[in-house]
């Protein structure tokens, strides 16, 4: 639109000067520019009314630093007299914040029908992101004149933090820990009389209290109840919240990299653990059990969608009060200041800038 106004002002100026000095050449130039401008304006209006656009992100999960594929669906509802050059403005906003980053992209629209155009955008900080298609500049044949079409299309994606290797050594007490839990082992029996693991034939050494007398009478052979083994969690991973409201996106990403690297290392060592944080919306602790890779990604998704903007809670003390009846062997706590605590004591303080990957690889954690 600014170019059209500038061309209009120039044509008026040329016609004024031509009339002032009675110059035929300047008059022809002014009328030619006016004709070109009118033709361009009519073409732009035709293309603008025929254009429809939408935005989508096929991959809803990605890792920080990796490109995210953004798909634009460009539709020409009627013939637009040749391919059309477009310049689109996409606003990227990290949830739940309000700060937006504008990204301009060059696209081509088909003369008729629908065309899918794919572009890539890279986000370097973990979190939920909302991509909004706000403006579309439609250009004429010359590529000089354009009109702006306002649209309101939205797509969301989740950027997960990078995972780094952490050397981890587990003691026999951690590996063989069973504790109190609502989940039971599928492969081993235990001593929890409230659940039955399996019923099998009698073996020397079995207790008489475990004999299933009714089944034994039916089968005419001694059958024994084998009780279940609770799958307790020896490790609790706590995500602190002190100072989280002052975090920059880069600091939050470093904090999350430390937390997910710890969780992944525990999963890799086949050590079930519980991840806990305070959710401002729920007004309470949220905890989830992580046994495998699926649980590892599930807690990240839950945490990135949680509300913790203005929270300052001692998560470890609150956890001890609420779950005092469920003992664990070790408590790992990661604070937003990139500090790692082991059983309430500061174990390591990470550098304030840069990725914590090299520091994590250099450490050795014994549990």
C-alpha positions as CSV (number, residue, x, y, z in Angstrom):
1,X,0.0,0.0,0.0
2,X,2.9,2.4,0.7
3,X,4.3,1.9,-2.8
4,X,0.9,2.6,-4.3
5,X,0.5,5.8,-2.4
6,X,4.1,6.9,-3.4
7,X,3.3,6.1,-7.1
8,X,0.1,8.0,-6.8
9,X,1.9,11.1,-5.4
10,X,4.5,10.8,-8.1
11,X,2.0,10.7,-10.9
12,X,0.1,13.7,-9.5
13,X,3.4,15.6,-9.2
14,X,4.4,14.8,-12.8
15,X,1.0,15.9,-14.1
16,X,1.3,19.2,-12.1
17,X,4.7,19.9,-13.4
18,X,3.6,19.0,-17.0
19,X,0.7,21.5,-16.7
20,X,3.0,24.1,-15.1
21,X,5.6,23.9,-17.9
22,X,3.3,22.7,-20.7
23,X,5.4,19.6,-21.2
24,X,3.9,16.9,-23.3
25,X,6.5,14.3,-22.4
26,X,6.0,14.7,-18.6
27,X,2.2,14.6,-19.2
28,X,2.5,11.3,-21.1
29,X,4.8,9.9,-18.3
30,X,2.3,11.0,-15.7
31,X,-0.6,9.4,-17.5
32,X,1.4,6.2,-18.1
33,X,2.3,5.9,-14.5
34,X,-1.4,6.5,-13.5
35,X,-2.5,3.8,-15.9
36,X,0.0,1.3,-14.6
37,X,-1.0,2.1,-11.1
38,X,-4.7,1.6,-11.8
39,X,-4.0,-1.7,-13.6
40,X,-1.9,-2.9,-10.8
41,X,-4.5,-1.9,-8.2
42,X,-7.3,-3.8,-10.1
43,X,-5.1,-6.9,-10.4
44,X,-4.2,-6.7,-6.7
45,X,-7.9,-6.5,-5.7
46,X,-8.6,-9.5,-7.9
47,X,-5.9,-11.5,-6.4
48,X,-6.6,-10.4,-2.9
49,X,-10.3,-11.4,-3.0
50,X,-9.5,-14.8,-4.6
51,X,-6.8,-15.8,-2.1
52,X,-7.3,-18.0,0.9
53,X,-4.6,-19.2,3.3
54,X,-4.1,-21.5,6.3
55,X,-1.2,-22.6,8.5
56,X,-0.5,-26.0,10.1
57,X,2.4,-27.7,11.9
58,X,2.3,-31.5,11.1
59,X,4.8,-32.4,13.8
60,X,3.5,-31.3,17.1
61,X,6.7,-32.3,19.0
62,X,10.3,-31.3,18.2
63,X,13.6,-30.7,20.0
64,X,15.1,-27.3,20.7
65,X,17.6,-26.4,18.0
66,X,15.9,-28.6,15.4
67,X,14.0,-27.1,12.5
68,X,10.2,-27.2,12.7
69,X,8.2,-27.8,9.5
70,X,5.5,-25.1,9.0
71,X,3.0,-25.9,6.2
72,X,1.1,-23.2,4.4
73,X,-2.0,-24.0,2.4
74,X,-2.4,-21.4,-0.4
75,X,-5.7,-21.5,-2.3
76,X,-6.8,-19.5,-5.3
77,X,-10.6,-19.7,-5.5
78,X,-10.6,-18.3,-9.0
79,X,-8.0,-17.5,-11.7
80,X,-5.5,-14.9,-10.5
81,X,-3.8,-14.3,-13.9
82,X,-0.5,-16.1,-13.3
83,X,1.5,-17.1,-10.3
84,X,1.4,-14.6,-7.4
85,X,4.3,-13.6,-5.2
86,X,3.4,-13.5,-1.5
87,X,5.1,-12.3,1.6
88,X,3.6,-13.6,4.8
89,X,4.1,-12.5,8.4
90,X,4.1,-15.2,11.1
91,X,4.1,-14.3,14.8
92,X,5.8,-16.9,17.0
93,X,4.8,-16.6,20.7
94,X,6.2,-18.8,23.5
95,X,3.4,-20.0,25.8
96,X,2.3,-18.8,28.3
97,X,4.2,-15.5,27.6
98,X,3.1,-12.5,25.6
99,X,6.4,-11.7,23.8
100,X,6.1,-12.3,20.1
101,X,8.7,-12.7,17.4
102,X,7.8,-11.8,13.8
103,X,9.0,-13.9,11.0
104,X,8.6,-12.9,7.3
105,X,8.6,-15.6,4.6
106,X,8.4,-15.5,0.8
107,X,5.8,-17.7,-0.9
108,X,4.3,-18.2,-4.3
109,X,0.5,-18.7,-4.8
110,X,-0.8,-20.8,-7.7
111,X,-2.8,-19.1,-10.5
112,X,-5.7,-21.5,-9.7
113,X,-6.4,-24.3,-7.2
114,X,-4.6,-25.2,-4.0
115,X,-0.9,-25.5,-3.3
116,X,1.0,-26.7,-0.2
117,X,4.1,-24.7,0.6
118,X,6.5,-25.9,3.3
119,X,9.0,-23.8,5.3
120,X,11.2,-24.4,8.3
121,X,11.6,-22.4,11.5
122,X,14.1,-23.2,14.2
123,X,13.4,-22.5,17.9
124,X,16.3,-22.7,20.3
125,X,14.4,-22.7,23.6
126,X,12.1,-25.4,25.0
127,X,8.4,-24.7,25.6
128,X,5.1,-24.5,23.9
129,X,4.9,-22.2,20.9
130,X,2.0,-20.7,19.0
131,X,2.4,-19.7,15.4
132,X,-0.1,-17.1,14.1
133,X,-0.4,-16.1,10.5
134,X,-1.4,-12.4,10.7
135,X,-0.6,-10.6,7.4
136,X,-0.2,-11.6,3.8
137,X,1.3,-9.1,1.3
138,X,0.0,-9.8,-2.3
139,X,2.2,-8.4,-5.1
140,X,1.4,-7.5,-8.7
141,X,3.4,-8.5,-11.8
142,X,6.0,-5.8,-11.3
143,X,6.8,-6.9,-7.7
144,X,6.7,-3.3,-6.6
145,X,3.0,-2.7,-5.7
146,X,1.3,-4.8,-3.1
147,X,-1.8,-4.9,-0.9
148,X,-2.0,-6.4,2.6
149,X,-4.6,-9.0,3.5
150,X,-5.1,-9.7,7.2
151,X,-5.8,-13.3,8.3
152,X,-6.0,-15.0,11.6
153,X,-4.8,-18.6,11.4
154,X,-3.1,-20.4,14.3
155,X,-1.0,-23.6,14.8
156,X,0.8,-24.8,18.0
157,X,3.8,-27.0,18.6
158,X,5.8,-28.2,21.6
159,X,9.6,-27.8,21.6
160,X,11.3,-30.3,24.0
161,X,14.7,-29.6,25.7
162,X,17.8,-31.3,24.5
163,X,18.9,-34.4,26.3
164,X,22.5,-34.9,27.4
165,X,24.3,-38.0,28.7
166,X,24.9,-38.1,32.5
167,X,27.1,-41.0,33.9
168,X,25.0,-42.6,36.5
169,X,25.8,-45.4,39.0
170,X,23.1,-47.1,40.9
171,X,23.6,-49.1,44.1
172,X,22.0,-52.5,44.9
173,X,19.7,-50.7,47.4
174,X,18.3,-48.5,44.6
175,X,18.0,-51.4,42.1
176,X,16.2,-53.7,44.5
177,X,14.0,-51.1,46.2
178,X,10.3,-52.0,46.3
179,X,8.7,-49.7,48.9
180,X,5.0,-48.8,48.9
181,X,3.3,-48.3,45.5
182,X,0.1,-48.8,43.6
183,X,2.0,-50.5,40.7
184,X,3.2,-54.1,40.9
185,X,6.0,-56.0,39.2
186,X,4.9,-58.2,36.3
187,X,7.9,-60.5,36.5
188,X,8.6,-61.1,40.2
189,X,6.6,-62.0,43.2
190,X,6.8,-60.3,46.6
191,X,5.2,-60.1,50.0
192,X,2.2,-57.8,49.5
193,X,-0.7,-59.9,50.6
194,X,-3.3,-57.5,49.1
195,X,-2.4,-58.6,45.6
196,X,-1.9,-62.0,44.0
197,X,1.0,-62.3,41.5
198,X,0.2,-65.9,40.4
199,X,-1.1,-69.2,41.6
200,X,1.2,-72.1,41.1
201,X,2.0,-75.6,42.4
202,X,3.3,-76.2,45.9
203,X,7.1,-76.2,46.3
204,X,9.2,-77.2,49.3
205,X,9.6,-74.2,51.6
206,X,6.3,-72.6,50.8
207,X,4.4,-71.3,53.8
208,X,1.1,-73.1,54.7
209,X,-0.7,-69.8,55.0
210,X,-0.2,-69.3,51.3
211,X,-1.9,-72.5,50.2
212,X,-5.1,-72.0,48.2
213,X,-7.3,-74.7,49.8
214,X,-10.3,-74.4,47.5
215,X,-8.3,-74.8,44.3
216,X,-6.2,-77.5,45.9
217,X,-9.3,-79.5,46.6
218,X,-10.6,-79.1,43.0
219,X,-7.3,-79.9,41.4
220,X,-6.4,-82.6,44.0
221,X,-3.0,-81.1,44.2
222,X,-1.6,-78.4,46.5
223,X,-1.8,-74.9,45.0
224,X,-0.1,-71.9,46.4
225,X,-0.8,-68.1,46.2
226,X,2.3,-66.1,45.3
227,X,1.8,-62.5,46.4
228,X,2.8,-59.4,44.4
229,X,5.9,-57.2,44.6
230,X,5.1,-53.4,44.8
231,X,7.2,-51.4,42.3
232,X,8.1,-48.4,44.5
233,X,10.3,-45.6,43.3
234,X,13.7,-45.2,45.1
235,X,14.3,-41.8,43.4
236,X,12.2,-38.7,43.4
237,X,13.1,-35.9,41.0
238,X,11.8,-32.5,42.2
239,X,11.6,-29.5,39.9
240,X,12.0,-26.4,42.0
241,X,10.2,-23.1,41.4
242,X,12.2,-20.4,43.3
243,X,13.0,-17.6,40.9
244,X,11.2,-19.1,38.0
245,X,9.3,-15.9,37.4
246,X,12.6,-14.1,36.6
247,X,13.9,-16.7,34.1
248,X,14.7,-15.7,30.6
249,X,13.8,-18.3,27.9
250,X,17.5,-19.3,27.6
251,X,17.7,-19.9,31.4
252,X,14.5,-21.9,31.4
253,X,15.8,-24.0,28.6
254,X,19.0,-24.7,30.5
255,X,17.1,-25.6,33.7
256,X,14.9,-28.1,31.7
257,X,17.9,-29.6,29.9
258,X,19.3,-30.5,33.4
259,X,16.0,-32.0,34.6
260,X,15.3,-34.1,31.4
261,X,18.9,-35.3,31.3
262,X,18.6,-36.7,34.8
263,X,15.3,-38.3,34.1
264,X,16.5,-39.8,30.8
265,X,19.6,-41.2,32.5
266,X,17.4,-42.9,35.2
267,X,15.2,-44.4,32.5
268,X,18.3,-45.6,30.6
269,X,19.5,-47.3,33.8
270,X,16.1,-48.9,34.1
271,X,15.4,-47.1,37.4
272,X,11.8,-46.1,37.9
273,X,11.4,-42.7,39.5
274,X,8.8,-40.0,40.3
275,X,8.9,-36.5,38.8
276,X,7.2,-33.8,40.9
277,X,6.6,-30.1,40.6
278,X,4.2,-27.4,41.9
279,X,1.4,-26.3,39.5
280,X,0.0,-22.8,40.2
281,X,-3.3,-23.6,38.5
282,X,-3.9,-26.7,40.5
283,X,-2.6,-25.1,43.7
284,X,-0.9,-28.4,44.6
285,X,2.0,-30.7,43.8
286,X,1.8,-32.7,40.5
287,X,3.7,-35.9,40.3
288,X,4.0,-38.6,37.7
289,X,5.8,-41.9,37.6
290,X,8.4,-42.5,34.9
291,X,9.1,-46.2,34.1
292,X,9.9,-46.0,30.4
293,X,10.4,-43.7,27.4
294,X,6.7,-43.1,27.1
295,X,6.5,-41.8,30.7
296,X,9.7,-39.7,30.1
297,X,8.0,-37.8,27.3
298,X,4.6,-37.6,29.1
299,X,6.0,-35.7,32.1
300,X,7.7,-33.2,29.9
301,X,4.5,-32.5,28.0
302,X,2.6,-32.1,31.3
303,X,5.3,-29.8,32.8
304,X,5.5,-27.5,29.7
305,X,1.7,-27.1,29.8
306,X,1.7,-26.3,33.6
307,X,1.3,-22.8,34.9
308,X,4.2,-21.7,37.1
309,X,4.7,-18.0,36.3
310,X,4.7,-16.5,39.8
311,X,5.3,-19.5,42.1
312,X,7.8,-19.5,45.0
313,X,7.3,-22.8,46.8
314,X,9.7,-25.1,48.7
315,X,8.8,-28.2,46.7
316,X,11.0,-30.5,48.7
317,X,9.5,-29.6,52.1
318,X,6.0,-29.8,50.7
319,X,6.7,-33.2,49.2
320,X,8.0,-34.6,52.5
321,X,4.9,-33.4,54.3
322,X,2.4,-34.7,51.8
323,X,4.0,-38.0,51.0
324,X,5.7,-38.9,54.3
325,X,4.1,-42.4,54.2
326,X,5.9,-43.2,50.9
327,X,9.6,-43.4,51.6
328,X,12.3,-43.1,49.0
329,X,16.1,-43.5,49.1
330,X,17.2,-40.3,47.3
331,X,15.7,-36.9,46.4
332,X,17.1,-35.0,43.4
333,X,16.1,-31.4,43.1
334,X,16.8,-29.1,40.2
335,X,16.3,-25.4,40.8
336,X,15.7,-22.7,38.2
337,X,19.2,-21.2,39.0
338,X,20.7,-24.3,37.4
339,X,21.5,-25.9,40.8
340,X,21.3,-29.6,41.5
341,X,20.6,-30.8,45.1
342,X,21.0,-34.3,46.3
343,X,19.0,-35.2,49.5
344,X,18.6,-31.5,50.4
345,X,22.3,-30.6,49.9
346,X,23.8,-28.7,47.0
347,X,25.6,-31.2,44.8
348,X,26.5,-29.1,41.8
349,X,26.0,-25.6,40.5
350,X,26.0,-25.3,36.7
351,X,27.4,-22.4,34.7
352,X,25.0,-19.4,34.3
353,X,25.3,-19.3,30.6
354,X,25.5,-21.8,27.7
355,X,24.4,-25.4,27.4
356,X,24.9,-27.7,30.4
357,X,25.8,-30.7,28.2
358,X,29.5,-30.6,28.7
359,X,29.2,-30.3,32.5
360,X,26.7,-33.1,32.7
361,X,29.0,-35.4,30.7
362,X,31.9,-34.6,33.0
363,X,29.9,-35.5,36.2
364,X,29.4,-38.9,37.8
365,X,26.4,-39.3,40.0
366,X,26.3,-42.2,42.5
367,X,22.9,-43.1,44.0
